[in-house]
């Protein structure tokens, strides 16, 4: 794989660490932020911290379902943010999102909804974990307008259910 294609699309989860290992991720502004074993760190308006070690968009969907009001105005630090995650951050009402790797479409969605994006590397899109196609969550929201947050959340939930079902039956939908 060439450097150009590697930088063109980045996968989810541990890809930021891989980019750091290859020296392709330039740290600026947040170089001292340490995720530790966490995939997501949120600082709430009341000063408390919330963390998750789950991969993908699941912790954001769970937050919408169980603690959405806590995220209002929060500052969030995520490993990788694509369009799907950006829609979920909009639904949560956060004020700031940092990710070492952020998709160009995610930056546009966050800005459109008044959320400050911050990143080290902006990429055209997010790849799936096998790196053989687009992230399934990104694929689910590919045709959804940046302003249609509820449709995006519904598409993400539907895709999560399809992936859950395919895992149970042994099918590979990705």
Secondary structure, DSSP 8 states (H G I E B T S, - for coil): --HHHHHHEEESSTHHHHHHHTT-----S-TT---TT-SEEEE-TTS-EEEE---TTHHHHHHHHH-HHHHTT-EEEEEEE-HHHHHHHHHHT-SEEEEEEEEHHHHHHHHHTT-EEEEEEEESEEE-TTSSSB-HHHHHTTTS-TT-HHHHHHHHHHHHHHHHHHHHHT----
